[in-house]
């Protein structure tokens, strides 16, 4: 009986849809439902970083600017490093970190399709959600709209490009060093720092940064299945 339960549990954990674990999809839809049912969660969380006297006080601080400005620098540096590592292995016929052309293509496709296309070009350009700093509740003129609901205000709040780019670095670390490596943990902590910084500065809502993390996660699993099969 115990073995049957264990086997059933493992089978449930191994259920996938288009390469994406079903449990991850369930968590995403639960998150989306929560934000649609209780949209004030976003306002409450953003309100923790706002005061009528100082506005979003974290905006412009050293740590917030470090988190904000380091992302594009890392995007350039890390991806040039990936290309360089691939060239080094190819020219010298080495397998340093096991990095080959297929892994390079996988990571570059992940970057281009999720942070690049889905988040920055599809959602940020066309979803229209106003940023917290622009809302009436926080001293601005725009009105609040829940996550996953389109708006005509021309805002770029949903979803977060910086959070998506930072989450991509977790994928890079997972490919190079393993998903449970110290580098992957460090990349995840950096992603959390970037997410907090964007919310604290009034640039994004909690739901914006979490949605971006989910999108990158789904893109990682889906593309991994395409590039590497069931490995």
C-alpha positions as CSV (number, residue, x, y, z in Angstrom):
1,X,0.0,0.0,0.0
2,X,2.8,2.4,0.9
3,X,4.6,1.7,-2.4
4,X,1.4,2.3,-4.3
5,X,0.9,5.6,-2.6
6,X,4.5,6.6,-3.3
7,X,4.1,5.6,-7.0
8,X,0.9,7.6,-7.3
9,X,2.5,10.6,-5.7
10,X,5.5,10.4,-8.1
11,X,3.1,10.0,-11.1
12,X,1.3,13.2,-10.0
13,X,4.5,15.0,-9.7
14,X,5.6,13.9,-13.2
15,X,2.5,15.1,-15.0
16,X,3.3,17.7,-17.7
17,X,1.5,19.7,-20.3
18,X,3.7,20.9,-23.2
19,X,6.7,20.2,-21.0
20,X,5.3,22.3,-18.1
21,X,4.7,20.6,-14.8
22,X,0.9,20.6,-14.1
23,X,1.6,21.7,-10.5
24,X,3.2,24.8,-11.8
25,X,0.2,25.6,-14.0
26,X,-2.1,25.0,-11.1
27,X,-0.1,27.4,-9.0
28,X,-0.2,30.0,-11.8
29,X,-3.9,29.9,-12.2
30,X,-4.5,29.9,-8.5
31,X,-2.3,33.1,-8.4
32,X,-4.2,34.6,-11.3
33,X,-7.6,33.8,-9.7
34,X,-6.4,35.3,-6.4
35,X,-5.3,38.5,-8.0
36,X,-8.6,38.8,-9.9
37,X,-10.7,38.0,-6.9
38,X,-8.8,40.3,-4.5
39,X,-7.2,42.9,-6.7
40,X,-6.6,45.2,-3.7
41,X,-3.7,42.9,-2.7
42,X,-1.6,44.8,-5.3
43,X,-2.6,48.2,-3.8
44,X,-1.9,47.0,-0.2
45,X,1.5,45.7,-1.1
46,X,2.5,48.8,-3.0
47,X,1.1,50.9,-0.2
48,X,3.7,49.4,2.1
49,X,6.4,51.3,0.2
50,X,4.4,54.6,-0.2
51,X,3.8,57.6,2.0
52,X,2.0,60.9,1.2
53,X,5.1,62.9,2.3
54,X,7.8,61.0,0.5
55,X,6.0,59.1,-2.2
56,X,7.8,55.8,-3.1
57,X,10.8,56.6,-0.9
58,X,12.9,53.7,-2.3
59,X,12.9,55.3,-5.8
60,X,16.3,56.6,-6.6
61,X,18.0,55.0,-3.6
62,X,21.4,53.3,-4.1
63,X,20.0,49.7,-3.7
64,X,17.0,50.4,-5.9
65,X,19.2,51.9,-8.6
66,X,21.7,49.0,-8.3
67,X,18.9,46.5,-8.8
68,X,17.4,48.5,-11.7
69,X,20.6,49.3,-13.6
70,X,22.4,46.0,-13.1
71,X,19.9,44.0,-15.0
72,X,20.7,45.4,-18.5
73,X,24.4,45.2,-17.7
74,X,24.1,41.5,-16.7
75,X,22.0,40.8,-19.8
76,X,24.8,42.0,-22.1
77,X,27.7,40.5,-20.0
78,X,26.1,37.1,-19.4
79,X,25.0,36.5,-22.9
80,X,28.3,37.6,-24.4
81,X,29.9,35.3,-21.9
82,X,27.6,32.4,-23.1
83,X,28.6,33.0,-26.7
84,X,32.3,33.2,-25.7
85,X,32.0,29.9,-23.7
86,X,30.4,28.2,-26.7
87,X,33.2,29.5,-29.0
88,X,35.9,28.4,-26.6
89,X,34.4,24.9,-26.4
90,X,33.9,24.6,-30.1
91,X,37.4,25.9,-31.1
92,X,39.2,23.9,-28.5
93,X,37.0,20.9,-28.7
94,X,36.3,21.1,-25.0
95,X,33.1,20.5,-23.0
96,X,33.6,23.1,-20.2
97,X,30.5,23.1,-18.1
98,X,29.0,20.8,-20.7
99,X,28.0,23.9,-22.7
100,X,27.3,23.3,-26.4
101,X,25.5,24.9,-29.3
102,X,22.1,23.4,-28.3
103,X,22.3,24.8,-24.8
104,X,23.3,28.2,-26.2
105,X,20.4,28.2,-28.7
106,X,18.0,27.1,-25.9
107,X,19.0,30.0,-23.6
108,X,19.0,32.6,-26.4
109,X,15.6,31.5,-27.5
110,X,14.3,31.7,-24.0
111,X,15.6,35.2,-23.7
112,X,14.2,36.3,-27.0
113,X,10.8,34.7,-26.7
114,X,9.9,35.4,-23.1
115,X,11.5,38.5,-21.7
116,X,12.1,39.9,-25.2
117,X,8.9,39.2,-27.1
118,X,6.1,38.1,-24.7
119,X,6.8,40.4,-21.8
120,X,8.3,43.5,-23.4
121,X,6.7,43.5,-26.8
122,X,3.3,41.9,-26.2
123,X,2.3,42.7,-22.6
124,X,4.1,45.9,-21.8
125,X,3.4,47.5,-25.1
126,X,-0.3,46.5,-25.4
127,X,-1.7,45.6,-22.0
128,X,-1.9,49.3,-20.9
129,X,-1.9,48.8,-17.1
130,X,-0.9,51.9,-15.3
131,X,2.2,51.8,-13.0
132,X,1.6,52.2,-9.3
133,X,3.5,55.6,-9.2
134,X,0.9,56.9,-11.7
135,X,-2.2,56.0,-9.8
136,X,-4.6,58.2,-8.0
137,X,-4.1,56.2,-4.8
138,X,-0.4,57.2,-4.9
139,X,-0.5,60.8,-6.0
140,X,-1.0,60.3,-9.7
141,X,-3.9,60.6,-12.1
142,X,-4.4,57.2,-13.6
143,X,-6.9,54.6,-12.3
144,X,-6.1,51.1,-11.0
145,X,-6.9,48.0,-13.0
146,X,-6.4,44.5,-11.8
147,X,-3.7,42.2,-13.1
148,X,-4.6,40.2,-16.2
149,X,-7.2,42.9,-17.2
150,X,-6.3,45.1,-20.2
151,X,-6.5,48.8,-19.8
152,X,-6.6,51.8,-22.2
153,X,-4.2,53.9,-20.2
154,X,-1.1,53.1,-22.1
155,X,0.9,52.1,-19.1
156,X,3.7,49.5,-19.1
157,X,3.2,48.0,-15.7
158,X,2.1,44.5,-16.7
159,X,4.3,42.6,-16.7
160,X,7.8,43.4,-15.5
161,X,10.6,43.3,-18.0
162,X,13.3,43.6,-15.3
163,X,11.8,40.8,-13.3
164,X,11.6,38.6,-16.4
165,X,15.2,39.3,-17.4
166,X,16.4,38.6,-13.9
167,X,14.5,35.3,-13.8
168,X,16.2,34.4,-17.1
169,X,19.5,34.5,-15.2
170,X,18.1,31.7,-13.0
171,X,17.7,29.6,-16.2
172,X,21.2,30.4,-17.2
173,X,22.6,29.3,-13.9
174,X,20.4,26.1,-14.0
175,X,21.8,25.1,-17.4
176,X,25.4,25.8,-16.5
177,X,25.6,24.7,-12.9
178,X,22.4,22.8,-12.2
179,X,19.0,23.9,-10.8
180,X,20.1,23.3,-7.2
181,X,23.5,24.9,-7.5
182,X,24.7,27.8,-5.4
183,X,24.7,29.9,-8.6
184,X,21.0,29.1,-9.2
185,X,20.2,30.1,-5.7
186,X,22.2,33.3,-6.0
187,X,20.4,34.1,-9.3
188,X,17.0,33.5,-7.6
189,X,17.9,35.8,-4.7
190,X,19.0,38.5,-7.2
191,X,15.6,38.0,-9.0
192,X,13.8,38.5,-5.7
193,X,15.9,41.7,-5.1
194,X,15.0,43.1,-8.5
195,X,11.3,42.3,-7.9
196,X,11.2,44.0,-4.6
197,X,13.1,47.0,-6.0
198,X,10.6,47.4,-8.8
199,X,7.6,47.2,-6.4
200,X,9.3,49.5,-3.8
201,X,10.0,52.1,-6.5
202,X,6.4,52.2,-7.7
203,X,7.4,50.8,-11.1
204,X,5.4,47.6,-10.8
205,X,2.8,45.7,-8.7
206,X,3.5,42.5,-6.9
207,X,1.4,40.7,-9.6
208,X,3.5,42.1,-12.4
209,X,6.8,40.7,-11.1
210,X,5.3,37.4,-10.1
211,X,3.6,37.0,-13.5
212,X,7.0,37.6,-15.2
213,X,8.6,34.9,-13.1
214,X,5.9,32.5,-14.1
215,X,6.2,33.3,-17.8
216,X,9.9,32.7,-17.7
217,X,9.4,29.4,-15.8
218,X,6.9,28.2,-18.3
219,X,9.1,29.2,-21.2
220,X,12.0,27.4,-19.7
221,X,10.1,24.1,-19.3
222,X,8.4,24.4,-22.8
223,X,11.6,25.2,-24.7
224,X,13.6,22.6,-22.6
225,X,11.2,19.9,-23.9
226,X,11.6,21.1,-27.5
227,X,15.4,21.3,-27.3
228,X,16.2,18.3,-25.1
229,X,13.2,16.0,-25.1
230,X,12.4,14.4,-21.8
231,X,15.9,14.6,-20.3
